[in-house]
Amino acid sequence: MDRFVEHTGIVAPMDRVNVDTDQICPAQFLKRIEKTGFGPTLFHSWRFLSDGQPNPEFELNDPRYLTASILVTGKNFGCGSSREHAVWALMDYGFRVVIGSSFADIFHKNCLEGGLVPVLLDQQTVDTMTMKARQVAGYSIKVNLESCLVTDSDGLNLTFRIHGDDSIHDFRRHCILNGLDDIGLTLQHEDKITAYERVAKPHGD
């Protein structure tokens, strides 16, 4: 996966609680076997009207957020069924960071393993960011994973976590900073794996 050290982007607000994965990436689009191409399916039933036209009432269709790469969410974002496609859809659409006071457990795990950075902040800060994104055109923030700081031009300067557990926070932070998914972690030991296979493989194979 791509390395993530620092990102500055426009913020899109989605002040809805309990947004489930079937809304993020509806079940009818899960036939693809690739990780890419899911961006057009993101929030499909909310983004589009029955005739296929964009829904003017939906947050992400507001022209102010068309280039947003940071999504500020309501509580328990990503609940419902387990599907990595929800994370793939968000990333393929262009989001690099999701910010909230809580995420559903499996969705949160999929974010960490897929490289979508889940920023955990207190609810008051999340509410303030949501308000600014609605009221200030082009409101943007900077997320630095190396220093675990989130900042904006109004003087916001707060530390954040991507996981409440210290050991998981440090491990997953290391992985995302270095672009290491599970395959990448395994390949760090490629020399040992190769040496083992040479010894373990029967002669002549």
Secondary structure, DSSP 8 states (H G I E B T S, - for coil): ----SEEEEEEEEE--SS-BHHHHS-GGGTT--SSSS-GGGTTHHHHB-TTS-B-TTSGGGSGGGTT--EEEE-TTBTBSS--THHHHHHHHHT--EEEES-B-HHHHHHHHHHT-EEEE--HHHHHHHHHHHHHSTT-EEEEETTTTEEEETTS-EEE-BS-SSHHHHHHHHHHHHHT--HHHHHHTTHHHHHHHHHHHS-TT-
